[in-house]
Amino acid sequence: MSSNLEVSFNSPQCGWMSVGFKNGTSEFHTTTAHAPHADALGELLDILTSLLDGSLDQAGRVLHWNRDPEEYDLRFVPDAGGVLFEVYEYPDEDREAADRELVFSHIGDARDICNAFAETFARLYEDRNTDDFEFNWHQPFPAAAYERFTAAITNRA
C-alpha cells in the first residue's frame, strides 16, 4: 500500500475551490468549479460514507467534477486489499476514455482514506460561516451528507 493519503480542499472563492491529493509517491493539485456538478461535495461525502459502512459494491463509484474545460473523475473501487482511489483528467466535457489521463492514484485502507477526507471536510465545516461558504461556493455546505459521514466515522472507530 502507498503512504498515507493527504487531502486538501481550500475554502471556496467565487465558485472555485482548490483541491489536492498527496501520498508518498505522487501529488496532484487543481481547482474545481461549483457547476455543472453542483452536488459534487455531497456526492463525495456519500461515497466516503458508503466506503465506511460497506455498502459500496466492488464496481466502485465515480464522482464527476470539473474545472472548465477540464473534467475529472474521482474513482473509488474497494477490493480485498483496500480501496483504490484514482483521479482521471479529461481535456474537455466529452469525457472520451481514450483522452483521459490518470493524474493521481492511491491504494489504502477505507478508514485511512476516509480519515484523510474527514480532516479537510472538518476544516471546511468549521470555517463555513467565517469563509461565507455558501456565497463563495454558490451553494450551501452539504451539512446532511457531512453529518452522515461523521456518524459513519464514529461508528467505525
The 8 nearest C-alpha neighbors of each residue, nearest first, counted from 0:
[[1, 106, 107, 2, 105, 80, 81, 108],
 [0, 2, 106, 105, 3, 107, 23, 22],
 [3, 1, 23, 22, 4, 0, 24, 107],
 [4, 2, 22, 5, 1, 23, 111, 107],
 [3, 5, 22, 21, 115, 2, 112, 6],
 [4, 6, 21, 115, 20, 22, 3, 7],
 [7, 5, 20, 19, 115, 116, 119, 4],
 [6, 8, 19, 18, 119, 9, 20, 5],
 [9, 7, 18, 17, 119, 19, 10, 16],
 [8, 10, 17, 16, 11, 7, 18, 123],
 [9, 11, 16, 123, 8, 12, 130, 132],
 [12, 10, 16, 15, 136, 135, 9, 14],
 [11, 13, 135, 15, 14, 16, 136, 10],
 [12, 14, 135, 15, 136, 11, 137, 134],
 [15, 13, 136, 33, 12, 135, 137, 32],
 [16, 14, 32, 12, 11, 31, 13, 33],
 [17, 15, 11, 31, 30, 9, 18, 10],
 [16, 18, 30, 9, 8, 29, 31, 15],
 [19, 17, 8, 7, 29, 28, 30, 16],
 [18, 20, 28, 7, 27, 6, 29, 8],
 [19, 21, 6, 27, 26, 5, 28, 7],
 [22, 20, 26, 5, 4, 25, 27, 6],
 [23, 21, 4, 2, 24, 25, 3, 5],
 [22, 24, 2, 25, 1, 21, 3, 4],
 [23, 25, 22, 26, 1, 2, 21, 105],
 [26, 24, 22, 21, 23, 103, 27, 104],
 [25, 27, 21, 20, 22, 103, 28, 24],
 [26, 28, 20, 19, 103, 21, 102, 29],
 [29, 27, 19, 18, 20, 26, 30, 17],
 [30, 28, 18, 17, 19, 31, 27, 66],
 [29, 31, 17, 16, 18, 66, 15, 32],
 [32, 30, 66, 16, 65, 15, 17, 29],
 [31, 33, 15, 66, 34, 14, 65, 16],
 [32, 34, 14, 37, 136, 15, 36, 35],
 [35, 33, 36, 37, 32, 65, 14, 64],
 [34, 36, 37, 33, 32, 65, 64, 38],
 [37, 35, 34, 39, 38, 64, 33, 63],
 [36, 38, 34, 35, 33, 39, 138, 40],
 [37, 39, 41, 40, 36, 42, 141, 33],
 [38, 40, 42, 41, 36, 37, 43, 64],
 [41, 39, 43, 42, 38, 44, 141, 37],
 [42, 40, 44, 141, 38, 43, 39, 144],
 [43, 41, 45, 39, 44, 40, 38, 46],
 [42, 44, 40, 46, 45, 41, 39, 47],
 [43, 45, 47, 41, 42, 46, 144, 48],
 [46, 44, 42, 48, 43, 47, 49, 41],
 [47, 45, 43, 49, 48, 44, 42, 50],
 [46, 48, 50, 44, 49, 45, 113, 43],
 [49, 47, 148, 45, 51, 50, 46, 44],
 [48, 50, 54, 55, 46, 52, 51, 47],
 [51, 49, 47, 48, 53, 55, 52, 109],
 [52, 50, 48, 49, 53, 151, 109, 47],
 [51, 53, 49, 54, 50, 48, 151, 155],
 [54, 52, 50, 51, 55, 49, 56, 48],
 [53, 55, 49, 52, 56, 50, 51, 48],
 [56, 54, 49, 53, 50, 59, 57, 77],
 [55, 57, 58, 59, 54, 77, 53, 76],
 [56, 58, 59, 77, 76, 78, 55, 60],
 [59, 57, 56, 76, 60, 77, 55, 75],
 [60, 58, 76, 57, 75, 56, 55, 77],
 [59, 61, 75, 74, 76, 62, 58, 46],
 [62, 60, 74, 73, 72, 75, 63, 59],
 [61, 63, 73, 72, 74, 64, 43, 60],
 [64, 62, 72, 71, 61, 73, 36, 65],
 [65, 63, 71, 36, 70, 72, 39, 62],
 [66, 64, 70, 71, 31, 67, 69, 32],
 [65, 67, 31, 69, 32, 68, 70, 30],
 [68, 66, 69, 65, 70, 91, 32, 92],
 [67, 69, 91, 66, 70, 92, 90, 65],
 [70, 68, 90, 91, 67, 66, 89, 65],
 [69, 71, 65, 89, 88, 91, 64, 92],
 [72, 70, 88, 64, 65, 87, 63, 89],
 [71, 73, 63, 87, 62, 86, 74, 61],
 [72, 74, 86, 62, 61, 85, 71, 63],
 [73, 75, 61, 85, 84, 60, 72, 86],
 [76, 74, 84, 59, 60, 83, 61, 82],
 [75, 77, 59, 83, 82, 58, 57, 74],
 [78, 76, 82, 57, 81, 83, 59, 75],
 [79, 77, 80, 81, 82, 57, 76, 83],
 [78, 80, 81, 77, 82, 57, 108, 76],
 [81, 79, 78, 82, 108, 107, 77, 106],
 [82, 80, 108, 107, 78, 79, 77, 109],
 [83, 81, 77, 107, 106, 76, 109, 108],
 [82, 84, 106, 76, 75, 105, 77, 85],
 [85, 83, 75, 105, 74, 104, 106, 82],
 [86, 84, 104, 74, 103, 73, 105, 83],
 [87, 85, 73, 103, 72, 102, 101, 74],
 [86, 88, 101, 72, 100, 71, 102, 99],
 [87, 89, 71, 100, 99, 70, 101, 102],
 [88, 90, 99, 70, 91, 69, 94, 71],
 [89, 91, 69, 70, 88, 68, 98, 99],
 [92, 90, 69, 68, 89, 93, 70, 94],
 [91, 93, 94, 70, 68, 69, 90, 89],
 [94, 92, 91, 95, 89, 90, 70, 96],
 [95, 93, 92, 89, 96, 91, 70, 99],
 [94, 96, 98, 97, 93, 99, 89, 92],
 [95, 97, 99, 98, 94, 89, 100, 93],
 [98, 96, 95, 99, 100, 94, 89, 90],
 [99, 97, 95, 96, 89, 100, 90, 94],
 [100, 98, 89, 96, 88, 97, 87, 95],
 [99, 101, 88, 87, 102, 89, 98, 86],
 [100, 102, 87, 103, 86, 88, 99, 85],
 [103, 101, 87, 86, 100, 88, 27, 104],
 [104, 102, 86, 85, 101, 27, 25, 26],
 [103, 105, 85, 84, 86, 106, 102, 83],
 [104, 106, 84, 83, 1, 85, 107, 103],
 [107, 105, 83, 82, 0, 1, 84, 81],
 [108, 106, 81, 82, 0, 109, 112, 105],
 [107, 109, 81, 111, 110, 82, 112, 106],
 [110, 108, 112, 111, 82, 113, 50, 81],
 [109, 111, 113, 108, 112, 114, 51, 152],
 [112, 110, 114, 108, 113, 109, 115, 107],
 [113, 111, 109, 115, 114, 110, 108, 107],
 [112, 114, 110, 116, 115, 111, 117, 47],
 [113, 115, 117, 111, 116, 112, 110, 118],
 [116, 114, 112, 113, 117, 118, 5, 6],
 [115, 117, 113, 114, 118, 119, 6, 120],
 [118, 116, 114, 120, 115, 119, 121, 113],
 [119, 117, 121, 116, 115, 120, 114, 122],
 [118, 120, 122, 121, 116, 117, 7, 8],
 [119, 121, 123, 117, 122, 118, 124, 116],
 [122, 120, 124, 118, 119, 123, 117, 125],
 [123, 121, 125, 119, 120, 124, 126, 118],
 [122, 124, 120, 126, 121, 125, 127, 119],
 [123, 125, 121, 127, 122, 126, 120, 140],
 [126, 124, 122, 123, 127, 121, 128, 129],
 [125, 127, 129, 123, 124, 128, 130, 122],
 [128, 126, 132, 124, 130, 129, 123, 125],
 [129, 127, 131, 130, 126, 132, 125, 124],
 [128, 130, 126, 131, 127, 132, 125, 123],
 [129, 131, 132, 127, 128, 126, 10, 135],
 [132, 130, 128, 129, 134, 133, 127, 135],
 [131, 133, 127, 135, 130, 134, 136, 128],
 [132, 134, 139, 138, 136, 137, 135, 131],
 [135, 133, 137, 132, 131, 136, 138, 13],
 [134, 136, 12, 13, 132, 137, 11, 14],
 [137, 135, 14, 133, 138, 11, 134, 132],
 [138, 136, 134, 133, 135, 14, 33, 139],
 [139, 137, 133, 136, 140, 134, 37, 132],
 [140, 138, 133, 141, 132, 137, 136, 134],
 [139, 141, 142, 133, 138, 132, 127, 124],
 [142, 140, 41, 144, 143, 145, 139, 40],
 [141, 143, 145, 144, 140, 146, 139, 124],
 [144, 142, 146, 145, 141, 147, 41, 148],
 [145, 143, 147, 146, 142, 141, 41, 44],
 [144, 146, 142, 148, 143, 147, 141, 149],
 [145, 147, 143, 149, 148, 144, 150, 142],
 [148, 146, 150, 144, 145, 149, 151, 143],
 [149, 147, 48, 145, 151, 146, 150, 44],
 [150, 148, 152, 146, 151, 147, 145, 153],
 [149, 151, 153, 147, 148, 152, 146, 154],
 [152, 150, 154, 148, 149, 153, 155, 48],
 [153, 151, 149, 155, 150, 154, 156, 148],
 [152, 154, 150, 156, 151, 155, 149, 148],
 [155, 153, 151, 152, 156, 150, 149, 52],
 [154, 156, 152, 153, 151, 51, 52, 110],
 [155, 153, 154, 152, 151, 110, 150, 51]]
